[in-house]
Amino acid sequence: MHTSLPDFDMPNEEQVHLAAESFRLLSDPTRIKILWALLQGESSVACLAELADAAPAAVSQHLAKLRLAGLVKGRREGTFVYYSAADEHVRRLLVEGLFHADHVDRGEDANPARAVS
């Protein structure tokens, strides 16, 4: 069936598991706000809490989960930790997800060729 197609390729189980975990973590609106803010530049918990309209303790918990999943990274400076998005993959995931949501909301077909990066 599909395996007879010349370019057919399935991801391995580990890739599927890790991708599903990343998508699960991105299913929270506060985490999306936090990540979007971090795509604009590094930030502290206090600043992210204000931007995401969330309590600093909640933002810290979200950041810990995002960091363990490899979606954000932290840089310590004295007693402060400044967070940033882990890499360009995070930007692409978020931009594509928001682009798709915008088109679903408008009832339009999502055309990746028109995506804003």
PDB file as gemmi writes it, atoms N, CA and C in Angstrom:
CRYST1    1.000    1.000    1.000  90.00  90.00  90.00 P 1                      
ATOM      1  N   MET A   1       0.839  -1.178   0.000  1.00  0.00           N  
ATOM      2  CA  MET A   1       0.000   0.000   0.000  1.00  0.00           C  
ATOM      3  C   MET A   1       0.888   1.247   0.000  1.00  0.00           C  
ATOM      4  N   HIS A   2       0.950   1.985   1.100  1.00  0.00           N  
ATOM      5  CA  HIS A   2       1.768   3.195   1.158  1.00  0.00           C  
ATOM      6  C   HIS A   2       3.256   2.895   1.020  1.00  0.00           C  
ATOM      7  N   THR A   3       3.663   1.763   1.552  1.00  0.00           N  
ATOM      8  CA  THR A   3       5.087   1.429   1.514  1.00  0.00           C  
ATOM      9  C   THR A   3       5.594   1.204   0.098  1.00  0.00           C  
ATOM     10  N   SER A   4       4.693   1.024  -0.846  1.00  0.00           N  
ATOM     11  CA  SER A   4       5.120   0.867  -2.235  1.00  0.00           C  
ATOM     12  C   SER A   4       5.401   2.215  -2.896  1.00  0.00           C  
ATOM     13  N   LEU A   5       5.022   3.303  -2.240  1.00  0.00           N  
ATOM     14  CA  LEU A   5       5.316   4.638  -2.781  1.00  0.00           C  
ATOM     15  C   LEU A   5       6.804   4.912  -2.631  1.00  0.00           C  
ATOM     16  N   PRO A   6       7.461   5.458  -3.648  1.00  0.00           N  
ATOM     17  CA  PRO A   6       8.917   5.613  -3.609  1.00  0.00           C  
ATOM     18  C   PRO A   6       9.421   6.560  -2.513  1.00  0.00           C  
ATOM     19  N   ASP A   7       8.695   7.604  -2.192  1.00  0.00           N  
ATOM     20  CA  ASP A   7       9.168   8.568  -1.202  1.00  0.00           C  
ATOM     21  C   ASP A   7       8.476   8.427   0.147  1.00  0.00           C  
ATOM     22  N   PHE A   8       7.781   7.322   0.367  1.00  0.00           N  
ATOM     23  CA  PHE A   8       7.054   7.129   1.621  1.00  0.00           C  
ATOM     24  C   PHE A   8       8.032   6.918   2.763  1.00  0.00           C  
ATOM     25  N   ASP A   9       7.809   7.663   3.843  1.00  0.00           N  
ATOM     26  CA  ASP A   9       8.690   7.569   4.998  1.00  0.00           C  
ATOM     27  C   ASP A   9       7.888   7.886   6.250  1.00  0.00           C  
ATOM     28  N   MET A  10       7.976   7.047   7.252  1.00  0.00           N  
ATOM     29  CA  MET A  10       7.317   7.275   8.536  1.00  0.00           C  
ATOM     30  C   MET A  10       8.376   7.648   9.562  1.00  0.00           C  
ATOM     31  N   PRO A  11       8.059   8.590  10.458  1.00  0.00           N  
ATOM     32  CA  PRO A  11       9.012   8.908  11.527  1.00  0.00           C  
ATOM     33  C   PRO A  11       9.118   7.726  12.490  1.00  0.00           C  
ATOM     34  N   ASN A  12      10.259   7.636  13.173  1.00  0.00           N  
ATOM     35  CA  ASN A  12      10.405   6.545  14.136  1.00  0.00           C  
ATOM     36  C   ASN A  12       9.620   6.858  15.416  1.00  0.00           C  
ATOM     37  N   GLU A  13       9.480   5.873  16.280  1.00  0.00           N  
ATOM     38  CA  GLU A  13       8.656   6.012  17.483  1.00  0.00           C  
ATOM     39  C   GLU A  13       9.146   7.141  18.401  1.00  0.00           C  
ATOM     40  N   GLU A  14      10.447   7.278  18.534  1.00  0.00           N  
ATOM     41  CA  GLU A  14      11.000   8.337  19.397  1.00  0.00           C  
ATOM     42  C   GLU A  14      10.653   9.718  18.841  1.00  0.00           C  
ATOM     43  N   GLN A  15      10.780   9.903  17.534  1.00  0.00           N  
ATOM     44  CA  GLN A  15      10.421  11.179  16.914  1.00  0.00           C  
ATOM     45  C   GLN A  15       8.943  11.490  17.133  1.00  0.00           C  
ATOM     46  N   VAL A  16       8.089  10.499  16.960  1.00  0.00           N  
ATOM     47  CA  VAL A  16       6.652  10.687  17.152  1.00  0.00           C  
ATOM     48  C   VAL A  16       6.363  11.075  18.594  1.00  0.00           C  
ATOM     49  N   HIS A  17       6.984  10.387  19.534  1.00  0.00           N  
ATOM     50  CA  HIS A  17       6.770  10.674  20.955  1.00  0.00           C  
ATOM     51  C   HIS A  17       7.215  12.094  21.302  1.00  0.00           C  
ATOM     52  N   LEU A  18       8.398  12.475  20.854  1.00  0.00           N  
ATOM     53  CA  LEU A  18       8.917  13.819  21.167  1.00  0.00           C  
ATOM     54  C   LEU A  18       8.087  14.914  20.508  1.00  0.00           C  
ATOM     55  N   ALA A  19       7.651  14.689  19.281  1.00  0.00           N  
ATOM     56  CA  ALA A  19       6.804  15.680  18.606  1.00  0.00           C  
ATOM     57  C   ALA A  19       5.468  15.822  19.331  1.00  0.00           C  
ATOM     58  N   ALA A  20       4.878  14.704  19.727  1.00  0.00           N  
ATOM     59  CA  ALA A  20       3.601  14.742  20.443  1.00  0.00           C  
ATOM     60  C   ALA A  20       3.750  15.488  21.759  1.00  0.00           C  
ATOM     61  N   GLU A  21       4.860  15.282  22.454  1.00  0.00           N  
ATOM     62  CA  GLU A  21       5.105  15.987  23.716  1.00  0.00           C  
ATOM     63  C   GLU A  21       5.246  17.487  23.478  1.00  0.00           C  
ATOM     64  N   SER A  22       5.942  17.881  22.426  1.00  0.00           N  
ATOM     65  CA  SER A  22       6.069  19.305  22.105  1.00  0.00           C  
ATOM     66  C   SER A  22       4.707  19.908  21.789  1.00  0.00           C  
ATOM     67  N   PHE A  23       3.911  19.207  20.994  1.00  0.00           N  
ATOM     68  CA  PHE A  23       2.571  19.717  20.664  1.00  0.00           C  
ATOM     69  C   PHE A  23       1.687  19.782  21.902  1.00  0.00           C  
ATOM     70  N   ARG A  24       1.830  18.815  22.796  1.00  0.00           N  
ATOM     71  CA  ARG A  24       1.050  18.834  24.039  1.00  0.00           C  
ATOM     72  C   ARG A  24       1.394  20.079  24.856  1.00  0.00           C  
ATOM     73  N   LEU A  25       2.675  20.377  24.939  1.00  0.00           N  
ATOM     74  CA  LEU A  25       3.098  21.555  25.698  1.00  0.00           C  
ATOM     75  C   LEU A  25       2.642  22.849  25.028  1.00  0.00           C  
ATOM     76  N   LEU A  26       2.515  22.838  23.719  1.00  0.00           N  
ATOM     77  CA  LEU A  26       2.062  24.024  22.999  1.00  0.00           C  
ATOM     78  C   LEU A  26       0.545  24.174  23.012  1.00  0.00           C  
ATOM     79  N   SER A  27      -0.163  23.250  23.662  1.00  0.00           N  
ATOM     80  CA  SER A  27      -1.625  23.316  23.670  1.00  0.00           C  
ATOM     81  C   SER A  27      -2.175  24.246  24.737  1.00  0.00           C  
ATOM     82  N   ASP A  28      -1.315  24.906  25.479  1.00  0.00           N  
ATOM     83  CA  ASP A  28      -1.746  25.816  26.535  1.00  0.00           C  
ATOM     84  C   ASP A  28      -1.616  27.268  26.071  1.00  0.00           C  
ATOM     85  N   PRO A  29      -2.685  28.066  26.146  1.00  0.00           N  
ATOM     86  CA  PRO A  29      -2.629  29.462  25.676  1.00  0.00           C  
ATOM     87  C   PRO A  29      -1.551  30.302  26.371  1.00  0.00           C  
ATOM     88  N   THR A  30      -1.347  30.088  27.664  1.00  0.00           N  
ATOM     89  CA  THR A  30      -0.315  30.865  28.372  1.00  0.00           C  
ATOM     90  C   THR A  30       1.065  30.520  27.844  1.00  0.00           C  
ATOM     91  N   ARG A  31       1.303  29.262  27.553  1.00  0.00           N  
ATOM     92  CA  ARG A  31       2.611  28.859  27.012  1.00  0.00           C  
ATOM     93  C   ARG A  31       2.831  29.451  25.625  1.00  0.00           C  
ATOM     94  N   ILE A  32       1.777  29.519  24.836  1.00  0.00           N  
ATOM     95  CA  ILE A  32       1.912  30.141  23.514  1.00  0.00           C  
ATOM     96  C   ILE A  32       2.268  31.616  23.666  1.00  0.00           C  
ATOM     97  N   LYS A  33       1.626  32.309  24.595  1.00  0.00           N  
ATOM     98  CA  LYS A  33       1.956  33.723  24.832  1.00  0.00           C  
ATOM     99  C   LYS A  33       3.403  33.867  25.297  1.00  0.00           C  
ATOM    100  N   ILE A  34       3.818  33.005  26.205  1.00  0.00           N  
ATOM    101  CA  ILE A  34       5.198  33.049  26.714  1.00  0.00           C  
ATOM    102  C   ILE A  34       6.184  32.830  25.572  1.00  0.00           C  
ATOM    103  N   LEU A  35       5.952  31.804  24.779  1.00  0.00           N  
ATOM    104  CA  LEU A  35       6.862  31.518  23.669  1.00  0.00           C  
ATOM    105  C   LEU A  35       6.874  32.646  22.651  1.00  0.00           C  
ATOM    106  N   TRP A  36       5.712  33.203  22.350  1.00  0.00           N  
ATOM    107  CA  TRP A  36       5.663  34.305  21.394  1.00  0.00           C  
ATOM    108  C   TRP A  36       6.488  35.485  21.906  1.00  0.00           C  
ATOM    109  N   ALA A  37       6.345  35.788  23.186  1.00  0.00           N  
ATOM    110  CA  ALA A  37       7.136  36.874  23.786  1.00  0.00           C  
ATOM    111  C   ALA A  37       8.625  36.562  23.685  1.00  0.00           C  
ATOM    112  N   LEU A  38       8.996  35.314  23.930  1.00  0.00           N  
ATOM    113  CA  LEU A  38      10.406  34.934  23.874  1.00  0.00           C  
ATOM    114  C   LEU A  38      10.967  34.964  22.459  1.00  0.00           C  
ATOM    115  N   LEU A  39      10.106  34.823  21.482  1.00  0.00           N  
ATOM    116  CA  LEU A  39      10.576  34.927  20.097  1.00  0.00           C  
ATOM    117  C   LEU A  39      10.942  36.369  19.756  1.00  0.00           C  
ATOM    118  N   GLN A  40      10.466  37.314  20.554  1.00  0.00           N  
ATOM    119  CA  GLN A  40      10.816  38.725  20.343  1.00  0.00           C  
ATOM    120  C   GLN A  40      12.155  39.070  21.004  1.00  0.00           C  
ATOM    121  N   GLY A  41      12.606  38.222  21.918  1.00  0.00           N  
ATOM    122  CA  GLY A  41      13.873  38.437  22.611  1.00  0.00           C  
ATOM    123  C   GLY A  41      13.821  37.830  23.992  1.00  0.00           C  
ATOM    124  N   GLU A  42      14.979  37.705  24.621  1.00  0.00           N  
ATOM    125  CA  GLU A  42      15.012  37.065  25.930  1.00  0.00           C  
ATOM    126  C   GLU A  42      14.296  37.927  26.962  1.00  0.00           C  
ATOM    127  N   SER A  43      13.825  37.260  28.026  1.00  0.00           N  
ATOM    128  CA  SER A  43      13.011  37.950  29.010  1.00  0.00           C  
ATOM    129  C   SER A  43      13.090  37.250  30.356  1.00  0.00           C  
ATOM    130  N   SER A  44      12.739  37.980  31.398  1.00  0.00           N  
ATOM    131  CA  SER A  44      12.694  37.432  32.747  1.00  0.00           C  
ATOM    132  C   SER A  44      11.289  36.914  33.045  1.00  0.00           C  
ATOM    133  N   VAL A  45      11.166  36.165  34.130  1.00  0.00           N  
ATOM    134  CA  VAL A  45       9.866  35.639  34.549  1.00  0.00           C  
ATOM    135  C   VAL A  45       8.896  36.783  34.813  1.00  0.00           C  
ATOM    136  N   ALA A  46       9.350  37.822  35.499  1.00  0.00           N  
ATOM    137  CA  ALA A  46       8.469  38.942  35.842  1.00  0.00           C  
ATOM    138  C   ALA A  46       7.911  39.613  34.589  1.00  0.00           C  
ATOM    139  N   CYS A  47       8.754  39.849  33.609  1.00  0.00           N  
ATOM    140  CA  CYS A  47       8.320  40.477  32.361  1.00  0.00           C  
ATOM    141  C   CYS A  47       7.360  39.559  31.608  1.00  0.00           C  
ATOM    142  N   LEU A  48       7.675  38.271  31.557  1.00  0.00           N  
ATOM    143  CA  LEU A  48       6.812  37.316  30.865  1.00  0.00           C  
ATOM    144  C   LEU A  48       5.450  37.205  31.552  1.00  0.00           C  
ATOM    145  N   ALA A  49       5.451  37.262  32.868  1.00  0.00           N  
ATOM    146  CA  ALA A  49       4.191  37.200  33.614  1.00  0.00           C  
ATOM    147  C   ALA A  49       3.298  38.369  33.241  1.00  0.00           C  
ATOM    148  N   GLU A  50       3.898  39.538  33.126  1.00  0.00           N  
ATOM    149  CA  GLU A  50       3.126  40.720  32.746  1.00  0.00           C  
ATOM    150  C   GLU A  50       2.603  40.589  31.315  1.00  0.00           C  
ATOM    151  N   LEU A  51       3.461  40.161  30.402  1.00  0.00           N  
ATOM    152  CA  LEU A  51       3.063  40.019  28.999  1.00  0.00           C  
ATOM    153  C   LEU A  51       1.980  38.958  28.805  1.00  0.00           C  
ATOM    154  N   ALA A  52       2.070  37.863  29.560  1.00  0.00           N  
ATOM    155  CA  ALA A  52       1.120  36.758  29.417  1.00  0.00           C  
ATOM    156  C   ALA A  52      -0.096  36.917  30.323  1.00  0.00           C  
ATOM    157  N   ASP A  53      -0.100  37.984  31.133  1.00  0.00           N  
ATOM    158  CA  ASP A  53      -1.186  38.233  32.077  1.00  0.00           C  
ATOM    159  C   ASP A  53      -1.397  37.011  32.975  1.00  0.00           C  
ATOM    160  N   ALA A  54      -0.285  36.570  33.572  1.00  0.00           N  
ATOM    161  CA  ALA A  54      -0.299  35.391  34.429  1.00  0.00           C  
ATOM    162  C   ALA A  54       0.563  35.658  35.665  1.00  0.00           C  
ATOM    163  N   ALA A  55       0.356  34.883  36.696  1.00  0.00           N  
ATOM    164  CA  ALA A  55       1.148  35.017  37.917  1.00  0.00           C  
ATOM    165  C   ALA A  55       2.579  34.546  37.658  1.00  0.00           C  
ATOM    166  N   PRO A  56       3.564  35.232  38.255  1.00  0.00           N  
ATOM    167  CA  PRO A  56       4.964  34.811  38.066  1.00  0.00           C  
ATOM    168  C   PRO A  56       5.209  33.344  38.427  1.00  0.00           C  
ATOM    169  N   ALA A  57       4.559  32.848  39.485  1.00  0.00           N  
ATOM    170  CA  ALA A  57       4.752  31.442  39.870  1.00  0.00           C  
ATOM    171  C   ALA A  57       4.255  30.510  38.768  1.00  0.00           C  
ATOM    172  N   ALA A  58       3.134  30.843  38.157  1.00  0.00           N  
ATOM    173  CA  ALA A  58       2.597  30.024  37.063  1.00  0.00           C  
ATOM    174  C   ALA A  58       3.525  30.070  35.862  1.00  0.00           C  
ATOM    175  N   VAL A  59       4.046  31.256  35.546  1.00  0.00           N  
ATOM    176  CA  VAL A  59       4.971  31.397  34.418  1.00  0.00           C  
ATOM    177  C   VAL A  59       6.234  30.578  34.676  1.00  0.00           C  
ATOM    178  N   SER A  60       6.734  30.599  35.902  1.00  0.00           N  
ATOM    179  CA  SER A  60       7.918  29.788  36.235  1.00  0.00           C  
ATOM    180  C   SER A  60       7.661  28.315  35.999  1.00  0.00           C  
ATOM    181  N   GLN A  61       6.478  27.837  36.381  1.00  0.00           N  
ATOM    182  CA  GLN A  61       6.142  26.430  36.165  1.00  0.00           C  
ATOM    183  C   GLN A  61       6.051  26.109  34.668  1.00  0.00           C  
ATOM    184  N   HIS A  62       5.437  27.001  33.904  1.00  0.00           N  
ATOM    185  CA  HIS A  62       5.359  26.800  32.453  1.00  0.00           C  
ATOM    186  C   HIS A  62       6.755  26.769  31.847  1.00  0.00           C  
ATOM    187  N   LEU A  63       7.603  27.696  32.256  1.00  0.00           N  
ATOM    188  CA  LEU A  63       8.973  27.758  31.722  1.00  0.00           C  
ATOM    189  C   LEU A  63       9.764  26.497  32.052  1.00  0.00           C  
ATOM    190  N   ALA A  64       9.572  25.973  33.238  1.00  0.00           N  
ATOM    191  CA  ALA A  64      10.284  24.744  33.620  1.00  0.00           C  
ATOM    192  C   ALA A  64       9.902  23.599  32.687  1.00  0.00           C  
ATOM    193  N   LYS A  65       8.625  23.474  32.383  1.00  0.00           N  
ATOM    194  CA  LYS A  65       8.166  22.413  31.478  1.00  0.00           C  
ATOM    195  C   LYS A  65       8.686  22.646  30.060  1.00  0.00           C  
ATOM    196  N   LEU A  66       8.621  23.890  29.611  1.00  0.00           N  
ATOM    197  CA  LEU A  66       9.100  24.216  28.268  1.00  0.00           C  
ATOM    198  C   LEU A  66      10.606  23.983  28.147  1.00  0.00           C  
ATOM    199  N   ARG A  67      11.332  24.275  29.216  1.00  0.00           N  
ATOM    200  CA  ARG A  67      12.780  24.069  29.216  1.00  0.00           C  
ATOM    201  C   ARG A  67      13.117  22.579  29.157  1.00  0.00           C  
ATOM    202  N   LEU A  68      12.408  21.773  29.953  1.00  0.00           N  
ATOM    203  CA  LEU A  68      12.643  20.324  29.939  1.00  0.00           C  
ATOM    204  C   LEU A  68      12.343  19.715  28.575  1.00  0.00           C  
ATOM    205  N   ALA A  69      11.400  20.295  27.859  1.00  0.00           N  
ATOM    206  CA  ALA A  69      11.045  19.800  26.521  1.00  0.00           C  
ATOM    207  C   ALA A  69      11.971  20.353  25.444  1.00  0.00           C  
ATOM    208  N   GLY A  70      12.902  21.230  25.826  1.00  0.00           N  
ATOM    209  CA  GLY A  70      13.842  21.779  24.855  1.00  0.00           C  
ATOM    210  C   GLY A  70      13.275  22.909  24.016  1.00  0.00           C  
ATOM    211  N   LEU A  71      12.163  23.509  24.455  1.00  0.00           N  
ATOM    212  CA  LEU A  71      11.554  24.593  23.690  1.00  0.00           C  
ATOM    213  C   LEU A  71      12.068  25.965  24.102  1.00  0.00           C  
ATOM    214  N   VAL A  72      12.567  26.083  25.318  1.00  0.00           N  
ATOM    215  CA  VAL A  72      13.178  27.335  25.775  1.00  0.00           C  
ATOM    216  C   VAL A  72      14.499  27.021  26.454  1.00  0.00           C  
ATOM    217  N   LYS A  73      15.318  28.036  26.585  1.00  0.00           N  
ATOM    218  CA  LYS A  73      16.581  27.900  27.317  1.00  0.00           C  
ATOM    219  C   LYS A  73      16.715  29.096  28.249  1.00  0.00           C  
ATOM    220  N   GLY A  74      17.493  28.907  29.294  1.00  0.00           N  
ATOM    221  CA  GLY A  74      17.694  29.960  30.272  1.00  0.00           C  
ATOM    222  C   GLY A  74      19.141  30.366  30.371  1.00  0.00           C  
ATOM    223  N   ARG A  75      19.343  31.647  30.706  1.00  0.00           N  
ATOM    224  CA  ARG A  75      20.695  32.179  30.905  1.00  0.00           C  
ATOM    225  C   ARG A  75      20.699  32.900  32.246  1.00  0.00           C  
ATOM    226  N   ARG A  76      21.557  32.442  33.161  1.00  0.00           N  
ATOM    227  CA  ARG A  76      21.623  33.037  34.490  1.00  0.00           C  
ATOM    228  C   ARG A  76      22.545  34.249  34.476  1.00  0.00           C  
ATOM    229  N   GLU A  77      22.070  35.320  35.103  1.00  0.00           N  
ATOM    230  CA  GLU A  77      22.870  36.527  35.285  1.00  0.00           C  
ATOM    231  C   GLU A  77      22.650  36.998  36.719  1.00  0.00           C  
ATOM    232  N   GLY A  78      23.620  36.675  37.578  1.00  0.00           N  
ATOM    233  CA  GLY A  78      23.457  36.969  39.004  1.00  0.00           C  
ATOM    234  C   GLY A  78      22.334  36.122  39.567  1.00  0.00           C  
ATOM    235  N   THR A  79      21.350  36.773  40.166  1.00  0.00           N  
ATOM    236  CA  THR A  79      20.220  36.044  40.738  1.00  0.00           C  
ATOM    237  C   THR A  79      19.055  35.912  39.758  1.00  0.00           C  
ATOM    238  N   PHE A  80      19.182  36.490  38.576  1.00  0.00           N  
ATOM    239  CA  PHE A  80      18.107  36.455  37.586  1.00  0.00           C  
ATOM    240  C   PHE A  80      18.382  35.405  36.517  1.00  0.00           C  
ATOM    241  N   VAL A  81      17.302  34.857  35.971  1.00  0.00           N  
ATOM    242  CA  VAL A  81      17.404  33.962  34.822  1.00  0.00           C  
ATOM    243  C   VAL A  81      16.632  34.621  33.694  1.00  0.00           C  
ATOM    244  N   TYR A  82      17.269  34.705  32.547  1.00  0.00           N  
ATOM    245  CA  TYR A  82      16.640  35.266  31.357  1.00  0.00           C  
ATOM    246  C   TYR A  82      16.393  34.125  30.382  1.00  0.00           C  
ATOM    247  N   TYR A  83      15.185  34.052  29.909  1.00  0.00           N  
ATOM    248  CA  TYR A  83      14.770  32.964  29.031  1.00  0.00           C  
ATOM    249  C   TYR A  83      14.693  33.422  27.588  1.00  0.00           C  
ATOM    250  N   SER A  84      14.869  32.460  26.675  1.00  0.00           N  
ATOM    251  CA  SER A  84      14.707  32.713  25.246  1.00  0.00           C  
ATOM    252  C   SER A  84      14.197  31.438  24.592  1.00  0.00           C  
ATOM    253  N   ALA A  85      13.652  31.584  23.400  1.00  0.00           N  
ATOM    254  CA  ALA A  85      13.224  30.411  22.636  1.00  0.00           C  
ATOM    255  C   ALA A  85      14.468  29.600  22.302  1.00  0.00           C  
ATOM    256  N   ALA A  86      14.327  28.299  22.285  1.00  0.00           N  
ATOM    257  CA  ALA A  86      15.483  27.418  22.114  1.00  0.00           C  
ATOM    258  C   ALA A  86      16.155  27.555  20.756  1.00  0.00           C  
ATOM    259  N   ASP A  87      15.353  27.670  19.694  1.00  0.00           N  
ATOM    260  CA  ASP A  87      15.949  27.724  18.367  1.00  0.00           C  
ATOM    261  C   ASP A  87      14.906  28.139  17.331  1.00  0.00           C  
ATOM    262  N   GLU A  88      15.313  28.144  16.089  1.00  0.00           N  
ATOM    263  CA  GLU A  88      14.444  28.559  14.989  1.00  0.00           C  
ATOM    264  C   GLU A  88      13.271  27.596  14.784  1.00  0.00           C  
ATOM    265  N   HIS A  89      13.433  26.346  15.195  1.00  0.00           N  
ATOM    266  CA  HIS A  89      12.337  25.380  15.065  1.00  0.00           C  
ATOM    267  C   HIS A  89      11.125  25.829  15.877  1.00  0.00           C  
ATOM    268  N   VAL A  90      11.366  26.379  17.048  1.00  0.00           N  
ATOM    269  CA  VAL A  90      10.274  26.847  17.905  1.00  0.00           C  
ATOM    270  C   VAL A  90       9.524  27.978  17.204  1.00  0.00           C  
ATOM    271  N   ARG A  91      10.268  28.878  16.584  1.00  0.00           N  
ATOM    272  CA  ARG A  91       9.631  29.981  15.840  1.00  0.00           C  
ATOM    273  C   ARG A  91       8.739  29.422  14.726  1.00  0.00           C  
ATOM    274  N   ARG A  92       9.270  28.479  13.972  1.00  0.00           N  
ATOM    275  CA  ARG A  92       8.496  27.926  12.854  1.00  0.00           C  
ATOM    276  C   ARG A  92       7.243  27.202  13.341  1.00  0.00           C  
ATOM    277  N   LEU A  93       7.367  26.432  14.425  1.00  0.00           N  
ATOM    278  CA  LEU A  93       6.204  25.747  14.979  1.00  0.00           C  
ATOM    279  C   LEU A  93       5.115  26.741  15.372  1.00  0.00           C  
ATOM    280  N   LEU A  94       5.517  27.776  16.079  1.00  0.00           N  
ATOM    281  CA  LEU A  94       4.548  28.749  16.566  1.00  0.00           C  
ATOM    282  C   LEU A  94       3.958  29.574  15.438  1.00  0.00           C  
ATOM    283  N   VAL A  95       4.791  30.037  14.521  1.00  0.00           N  
ATOM    284  CA  VAL A  95       4.294  30.828  13.393  1.00  0.00           C  
ATOM    285  C   VAL A  95       3.314  30.010  12.564  1.00  0.00           C  
ATOM    286  N   GLU A  96       3.655  28.764  12.263  1.00  0.00           N  
ATOM    287  CA  GLU A  96       2.762  27.924  11.467  1.00  0.00           C  
ATOM    288  C   GLU A  96       1.459  27.646  12.206  1.00  0.00           C  
ATOM    289  N   GLY A  97       1.551  27.367  13.511  1.00  0.00           N  
ATOM    290  CA  GLY A  97       0.345  27.119  14.295  1.00  0.00           C  
ATOM    291  C   GLY A  97      -0.570  28.329  14.328  1.00  0.00           C  
ATOM    292  N   LEU A  98      -0.006  29.511  14.539  1.00  0.00           N  
ATOM    293  CA  LEU A  98      -0.809  30.739  14.573  1.00  0.00           C  
ATOM    294  C   LEU A  98      -1.344  31.084  13.190  1.00  0.00           C  
ATOM    295  N   PHE A  99      -0.543  30.855  12.165  1.00  0.00           N  
ATOM    296  CA  PHE A  99      -0.974  31.096  10.780  1.00  0.00           C  
ATOM    297  C   PHE A  99      -2.168  30.201  10.448  1.00  0.00           C  
ATOM    298  N   HIS A 100      -2.062  28.940  10.824  1.00  0.00           N  
ATOM    299  CA  HIS A 100      -3.149  27.999  10.574  1.00  0.00           C  
ATOM    300  C   HIS A 100      -4.404  28.414  11.351  1.00  0.00           C  
ATOM    301  N   ALA A 101      -4.244  28.776  12.613  1.00  0.00           N  
ATOM    302  CA  ALA A 101      -5.386  29.187  13.432  1.00  0.00           C  
ATOM    303  C   ALA A 101      -6.076  30.411  12.842  1.00  0.00           C  
ATOM    304  N   ASP A 102      -5.292  31.343  12.341  1.00  0.00           N  
ATOM    305  CA  ASP A 102      -5.851  32.553  11.725  1.00  0.00           C  
ATOM    306  C   ASP A 102      -6.699  32.193  10.517  1.00  0.00           C  
ATOM    307  N   HIS A 103      -6.214  31.276   9.704  1.00  0.00           N  
ATOM    308  CA  HIS A 103      -6.964  30.883   8.510  1.00  0.00           C  
ATOM    309  C   HIS A 103      -8.206  30.060   8.844  1.00  0.00           C  
ATOM    310  N   VAL A 104      -8.110  29.210   9.846  1.00  0.00           N  
ATOM    311  CA  VAL A 104      -9.288  28.459  10.289  1.00  0.00           C  
ATOM    312  C   VAL A 104     -10.327  29.438  10.820  1.00  0.00           C  
ATOM    313  N   ASP A 105      -9.880  30.419  11.594  1.00  0.00           N  
ATOM    314  CA  ASP A 105     -10.776  31.420  12.156  1.00  0.00           C  
ATOM    315  C   ASP A 105     -11.498  32.208  11.063  1.00  0.00           C  
ATOM    316  N   ARG A 106     -10.800  32.490   9.975  1.00  0.00           N  
ATOM    317  CA  ARG A 106     -11.388  33.232   8.854  1.00  0.00           C  
ATOM    318  C   ARG A 106     -12.143  32.339   7.880  1.00  0.00           C  
ATOM    319  N   GLY A 107     -12.027  31.030   8.058  1.00  0.00           N  
ATOM    320  CA  GLY A 107     -12.677  30.103   7.137  1.00  0.00           C  
ATOM    321  C   GLY A 107     -11.958  30.003   5.810  1.00  0.00           C  
ATOM    322  N   GLU A 108     -10.657  30.283   5.798  1.00  0.00           N  
ATOM    323  CA  GLU A 108      -9.848  30.249   4.569  1.00  0.00           C  
ATOM    324  C   GLU A 108      -8.981  28.998   4.556  1.00  0.00           C  
ATOM    325  N   ASP A 109      -8.513  28.646   3.359  1.00  0.00           N  
ATOM    326  CA  ASP A 109      -7.508  27.587   3.251  1.00  0.00           C  
ATOM    327  C   ASP A 109      -6.172  28.156   3.681  1.00  0.00           C  
ATOM    328  N   ALA A 110      -5.444  27.415   4.457  1.00  0.00           N  
ATOM    329  CA  ALA A 110      -4.113  27.843   4.873  1.00  0.00           C  
ATOM    330  C   ALA A 110      -3.115  27.461   3.794  1.00  0.00           C  
ATOM    331  N   ASN A 111      -2.433  28.452   3.222  1.00  0.00           N  
ATOM    332  CA  ASN A 111      -1.453  28.216   2.181  1.00  0.00           C  
ATOM    333  C   ASN A 111      -0.074  28.518   2.765  1.00  0.00           C  
ATOM    334  N   PRO A 112       0.731  27.478   3.095  1.00  0.00           N  
ATOM    335  CA  PRO A 112       2.032  27.705   3.725  1.00  0.00           C  
ATOM    336  C   PRO A 112       2.954  28.618   2.921  1.00  0.00           C  
ATOM    337  N   ALA A 113       2.748  28.720   1.632  1.00  0.00           N  
ATOM    338  CA  ALA A 113       3.626  29.577   0.818  1.00  0.00           C  
ATOM    339  C   ALA A 113       3.465  31.047   1.193  1.00  0.00           C  
ATOM    340  N   ARG A 114       2.338  31.399   1.814  1.00  0.00           N  
ATOM    341  CA  ARG A 114       2.104  32.780   2.198  1.00  0.00           C  
ATOM    342  C   ARG A 114       2.417  33.043   3.667  1.00  0.00           C  
ATOM    343  N   ALA A 115       2.956  32.048   4.389  1.00  0.00           N  
ATOM    344  CA  ALA A 115       3.212  32.201   5.821  1.00  0.00           C  
ATOM    345  C   ALA A 115       4.236  33.305   6.076  1.00  0.00           C  
ATOM    346  N   VAL A 116       4.020  34.011   7.146  1.00  0.00           N  
ATOM    347  CA  VAL A 116       4.949  35.058   7.569  1.00  0.00           C  
ATOM    348  C   VAL A 116       5.976  34.421   8.477  1.00  0.00           C  
ATOM    349  N   SER A 117       7.241  34.726   8.247  1.00  0.00           N  
ATOM    350  CA  SER A 117       8.273  34.139   9.114  1.00  0.00           C  
ATOM    351  C   SER A 117       8.868  35.167  10.025  1.00  0.00           C  
TER     352      SER A 117                                                      
END                                                                             
